[in-house]
Amino acid sequence: MNDNTIGTFVNNVTKQYLDSHSSFSILFDENSNSGKVYDFYVNNFSEIYSTMGHLFYETNELQKGTVSYSDYLNYIESDFRNPDEKKILKTYQKRMIIVVLIHKLVSRDLSVKDLAVDYLTFLNNDGSNWYRGQSDYQWNLTPSMFRNLSNVFSNNITINRYEIEKLYTNNKMLSRWKQVFDSSVIDYKFLSYMQHSISYSPLLDFTSDFPTALSFSLGNRSAINDFAYKDASVFQIKVTDTRMSKTGFDVLPDNFYVDFVPGKYAIGTPILGKAMQTYNDIIDALTPEFIMIDEVSNDRMRYQNGKFILFYNYLSLQGTVCTWLNNDLQVTKYRIKKDEKNYWCDKLRQDFPYLMVDKMMNPYSYFSDQ
């Protein structure tokens, strides 16, 4: 067996895996600094070695007869034991590093299910679950403030409460808030107002009412192509009493921060001074802390049974929040298939006419309809 044989074999397996998890593969760069990638490879070799063996079986490549598992093991092992030729990894070795990292991310506790046609169980929610609807199934849970920050910051940056203050100062929202409410404090009232007025805050909207979340997931019906050709989703998060706040907060805490990387993460490189030498370093950095906020701040929020979650102290790659990495968060993602959307729209219109998106965005309109 030669280098081309094993390289082709590994590349086929990694391509198959990366294609199936494309939303993650775009976050990581395989063409980063060769020396740092090499060091990362050495530090994590045993995990790469064992995980790739598992994935070869999982993707059924071995049954195609391209190469035997023992050939793979012998080749990789001998390749690793002779590292002094040059500290430059082959393309397939770099891809193996990324595949193992993505496998560690997607094999956590994010449960994915198709939405059952009988949704009566959701209507009996006793407050133990919160929901969020999104019109594109491919979207992750990302607060509005972090969705387009790559247009603001071209380099890695730690976004703390002082940077957030700058963002609101630059877009003149802080001065307008002071003009109207005679305050310049970035507290819960300010952030919840910004979220519901201009959709720009580190808060993420949820609701304790499943039909409300379902309506938001179907709220893009006027965008004909997106509605017709894209699946939607409803996220369900188990309420955690120990992380609950009934009063919001007077000011963002001093330890609030988000390490933001606007582009792809280059494997092995430090992030804002923090070493990333092992997979656990990266996983720990990506794992967010969170506060669940059950404090109604306006009529629209009251109409929607609205809640907020504030994620903080985590690494965000292009705005992504890896919510499921925190063991205290039980996250389930329900898929709403594109060919079932019209059924759900009709069901909502029949059972909950007051929960059409236009009514929820203007909580007074339903009462003024004649």
N, C-alpha and C positions, 0 to 999 in steps of 0.2 A: 504494500500500500504506500502511496506517495502523498506528498503534501497537498496536491490538487484534489485527490480523492477525499481526504478527510475534510479539507476546506470546503469543498462543494457540499459534502454531507452536512456539515455543521451550518453552513449558510442556508441550506434548504430548510432545516429545522427551525433556525432562528427567524427566517423570513415568515414561515408559517405561523409562528407564535406572535411575532410582532404585528403581523397583519390582523390577527384576531384581537389585538389589544392596541389598536392604532392610536387611541386617545392618549395613551401613556407614552408610546414610543416617540412621539414628537417632543417630549420633554427632555430627552437625554441625548447628548452628543457623543458619538463614537469616535470622532476625529479630534479629540482634545489632546492636551500636552502628552506626548508619548511617554516621557519619564514618569509622570504622575499616574497615568493609566497603568503602566507596567507595575508600579509599586502597589497600586490598588489590587491588581491581578494577583500579585504574590501574597498580599495580606489576606485575601479572600479565596485563595485557590481551592481549599477543601469544599467550600460551599458551592463554588462554580462547578467543580468536578462532580459532586454528587447530584446537584440540582439538574444539571444538563443531562445526566444519565437518566434521571426520572422523566424529563421532558421528551427525550428521544422515544421512550416507550409510549408516553402519552400521545405523541403525534403520529405514532405508527410508522415512522420512517424506517425502522429496523426491518420490518416485515417486507419491505420492498427490495431487500437484498443488496442495497448499495454498499453497505459496510456492516460488519458485525459489531455487537456491543463490546466484545473483548478487544477487537481491533481499535475501536474508539478509545477505550481505557488505556491500552498500551501506548497508543500514539500520543495522547494528551499527557500521560505521565512522563514519557520519555522527553517530550517537548518541554515540560516544566523543569525536568531535572538538568536540562542543558540550557540555562537561561543566559549564559555569558556571551553568546555570540553577538547579541546586540539588544539593547533595552527598547526594542520596538516590537510591539505586538502585531501579529497578523490580523487582517480585517475580521476574520471569523472569531478570533479571540476577543476582540473589542465588543463584537456583537453578543458574545456569550455573557460578558459582564452585564450588559444592559438587559438581556433576556432574564437573567437571574434576579436582577433588581426589580423588574416589572413583575416577575412571578411572585416575589415576596410582597409586592404591593397588592396584587389582585387576589392573592390567596388568603387575604384576611377575612374579616367577618361581614363584608358588604354582601347582603343577600339580595339576589335578583329574581324577581318573579313576574309572570304575566298577570295583569289585572283580571280577576275573575269577573264573569258577567254578573254573578250574584254578589252585590256589594253590600248586602244588609249588615254583614259583620262590621263593616266600617262605620255604619250609621249609629251603632251602639257604643261608640267610643266613650269610655268613662273618664276621659282626660289623661289617660296613661300614654297616649301617643299624640305627637304633633305631625303635621303633614305640610309638604310643599309641592306644588305642581309646576312643571316646566314643559314648555311646548316642544323642545328638542331633546330626544332621549340621550343624545351624545353629550349634552352639557353636564358638567359636574356642578357641585354646590359651590358657587363662587359669589361672594358679596359684590354688590354693584360697584363699589369703589375700586375693586381690584381687577375688573374685567378689561379695562383699556389702559392700565397703568403703563404698559409697554410703550404707549405713545407719549408718556410723560417722563419716564425714567429710562435711559438707555444703558445704565450700569446697575449692578447690584446695589441695593440700598436697604437699610433697616428703617421700616416705617413705624415710628413710634407716635406718641400723642403730639409731639412737637411737629413732626412732618405732616400729620393730619391737619393740624392747625394751619400750616403753610398752604396745604391744598385748598382748604376752605377760604383762606385769605386771598389766594390767587384767583379763585373763581367768584370772589366778592360776596359769597354767601355769609361769611362771618360778620362783615360790616352791615349787611342788610338785616341779619338777625338782631344785631345790636340796635339798629335803627328802629326796628319794630318792637322788640321785646326788652330793650335796655339791658342786654347781657352779652358777654363775649366768652362765656364758659362753654366748652364743648362737653356737655353732659348728655344724659340719656334723652332728655326732652329735645335737645338740639338735634341729635343724631336721628331720632325717630321721625322728627319733622322733616329732616333732609331726605330720609329714605322715602317718605310718603309724598313729598312734594316734587323732588327732582331725581329720585332714584339714585342717590349718591351717598353711600355711607358704608362703614364696615359691618353693619348689621345685616342679617339675612332673615327675610320674612318667612314665617311659618303660620299655621293655623291649627287650632284644635278640632276643626270641622272638616271632615274628609270631602264632602261635596264642594266646599269652597276651593280646596286645593285642586280637585278634579276640574273645576271650571277654569281655573287659571292655566291648567295644562292644555286646555282646548281653546284658549283665548285668542289664538292667531288665525281664526277661521277666515278672516279677510285676506290673509296672505295665502293665496290659493295653492301655490306650489308647495310651500312648507307644510301646510295643513294636509295636503293630499299625499305627499311622498315621504314624510318624516314621522317616525314613531314619537310619542310623547312619554312623559314619566311623572309619577307621583312618588316622592320620597316620604318614608315614614320613619320617624325617630322616636325611640322610647324615652319618655320623660324621666329625667334623673333628678330626684328631689334634692340631692346633696349639691347639685350645681344650679339650683333654682334661685332666682332673685325676683322678689315681688315688688321691688321698688326701683328697679333700674340702678343707676349709679349717678353720683353727683359730679364725678369727673372721671375720665378714662384713667385707669390705674397706671402708676409709674412703670410697672413691669409689663404694660401692654406693648407688644411689638409684633411685626410681621417682617421676616427677612424675605425681601422680594427679589426674584431673579427674572428679568424681563425676557431673556432668551432661553436657549437650551442649557441645561446644566452639563458642564464638562466634567466627566467622571474623574474623581480623585482630587479635584482642586478644592482648596478651602473655600468656604462661603462666609464672607464678611468676617474673616479672622478665625472661623471655627473649622477645625480639622475634620475632613471627611475621608477617613482612612479605611473604614469598614462599612459593610451594609447596614449594620446597626446604627452607625453614626448618621447615615442618611435617613433611615427610618425614624430615628428619634427626632431628628430635625423636622421631618415632615409631619409629625404627630401634633395636632393642635390641642391646646387647652380650650375650654368653652364655658360660657355662662348662658343659661336659659333664662330669658326675661319674660315674665308674665305680668306686664304692667301696661294697661291700655293708656295711650297718650292722645288719641284723637277719635273722632266719630267713625272714620273709615276703618280704623283698626277694630273698633267695637263691632261694627257691622260684619266684618270678616272673621270675628273671633281670632283676631291676630295675635301673634307672639313674635318674639325675636330670639335669635341665637347670635351671640358674639363669639367668634373664634379668634384666638390670639396666641402669641408665643409659638409660632410655627414658621416653617419655610414654605413659601409659595412660589412654585415654578409656573410662570405665565398665568398667575391668578388662581391656580388649582389649590383647593383645600382638601387634603386627604382625610376627611372626617372619620372614616371607618377605622383608621389606625388607632384611634383612642378607644381602649377597651371599655370605657364607660359609656360610649355611644353605640347603641344598637340601631343600625341603619338598614332599612329594607328599601329597595328601589323597585317600583312596580312599572312595568312596561305597558303602555297603551298603544296597541298596534294601529297603524294608520288606517287599516280597513275596518276598524271598529270605532273610529272617532265619531262618525255620524250617529251611530247608535247611542253613544254616551252623550252627545250634544242633545239629542231628542229626549233622552232620559232626564237630563238635568232640566231642560226647558219644561218638561211635564211635571216633575216632582219639586223643583226648586227654581221657579221663574225669577225670584228675587236675587239669585246667585249668578245671573249672567254677568260677564266681566264688566260691561258698561255700567251696570247697577252698582257693582262693588267698588268701582273707581269713583263713583259719585253716589255716596250713600243716601242722598236726599232724593234722587231722581225717581226711585221706585214709589215713593209716597206722593209724588206730584203727577204721576201718570194718571191719565183719565181713561 
